[in-house]
Amino acid sequence: MNSLDGIEEARPPKDGLLKVKEKIDQQKSKNLTKQPSQWMAVAAVILLLFCANIFVVSDYFKYQENAEQVSTSYSGMISNFNIYE
């Protein structure tokens, strides 16, 4: 029971708050320097999506042109499918 005899009250260091604020400021400055690389990654993803959309749309229009050519070339073979006339 006497194990607590002679202990002193814990007190924070006098400049402890200043050290914490300095570390926070250092982390903020590190985060600010990382932001351009993050923006570059976002820009690269947007560019890839944009290029993929252009490719898909151009391929779609090529398909539509081919489908129209096929339908016009077979128009003489297509009838109204009325077999009882």
Order of alpha helices (4+ residues) and beta strands (2+ residues): alpha
